Amino acid sequence: MASRQAHTRKRQIMAEISKLGFCLPGSLVARTTRCSTPSCHCQSDPERRHGPYPSWIRRVGDKTTTRTLSAAQAERYGPWFENARRLRQLVDELEALSAQVMAEVEGWEEPRPAQH
């Protein structure tokens, strides 16, 4: 049987997941760009590119898509990216906890992480 501590942590993880709001996949990044004007300073000096502009980058199927956001959109949806990141952390922890509990229940020795 799984330990009381494992069950307690599972309940904590599930409670935290239930409190998360919307979760946006991908990343919110600041990007700089070059324009198409040949004489513009952005063409010859990487330090003088246009921007930075907030951009949402994510995978849709087999393709990476990028959408430039306004500053207001980046501020409004920033927490959604943080929620998605936290959700991935919690799911990873729940999976590791589940593997640990299974190993304990079955009497298997868990592989130890490589030490450097």
N, C-alpha and C positions, 0 to 999 in steps of 0.2 A: 504494500500500500504506500502511496506517496506521502511524504512527510507533511505535517501541518504547515510548516514553513513554506513549502512549495505551493500548497493550496492557497495560502494567504497571499503569496506573491502573484499567483494567477488571478485571484480576485482583484488585487490592486491594479494589475495590468489592464484587465477588462474594464474596470471602473474608469481608468484614465482614457482608454480608447473611447468609451461611451461619451466622454465629455468633449472630445475633439469636435470641432466644427468642420466646415468644408475643407477638403484636402486637394490641392492642385498638384498634379505630377509635374516633374521637370524641375527647372531651375530658373530663378530670377537673377539675371546678371546685368551688369552695366557694360554696354558695348560702345565702341567708338567706330566711326565710319569715314570712308573717303567718298567725296562726291565725284561727279563726272566732269567737272570743270577742270580742264588741263592746267590752267594757270593758278588754281587755288593752292594755298599753302599746305593743304592736307595731302596733296599728291607727293610732295617731296620731303615733308617733315612728319614722321610718325607721331611726334609729340604734339602736333597741332591738328590732329584729326578732329572731326566734328563729334560732339557728344560730350560726355557719355549719355547714352540713352538706355533707359531700363528696357530689358527684353526678356520675354518668356521663351525658354528653349525646352522642347520636349520631343519625345519619340511618339509618332503616330504610325502604327504598323511598322514598316521597315524604314520609314523616313524620319529625319529630324526636321522639325518645324520651328520657326522662329517668328515671334510676333512682338513688334515694338509696342510698348505700353506708354501711356502718359505717366507723368510723375504721380498724379492722383490715383491712377489705376495701380501703379506699383505699390503705393502706400496702402491702398484699400485691400489688395489681394496678397500683400506680403505675409500676413499671418496664415493664409491658406497654404503657402509654401512651407512655412514652419510647421503647420499641422501635419502635412504630408511627411515631412522629415521625421517628426516625432512618431507618427504612426509606423513608419518603417522600423524605427528603433524598437518600439514596443513589440511589433510582430516578430522581429529577430530575437528579442529576449524571450518571448513566449515560446517560440520554436526551440530555442536552446533549453529552456526549462522543461519543455515536454520531452525532449530527448533524454535529459537527465533523469526525469521521473521514470520513463520507460526502462532505462538502463537499471535503475534501482529496483523497480518492480520485478524485472526479469533476472536480476542478479548478474547483469553484465557489467564488466569494468569499462567505464567510459575512457575513450582515448584521451590522453593528456595533450594539451597544446605543446607544440615544439618550443623549446627554450633556447634562447640565443646566448 
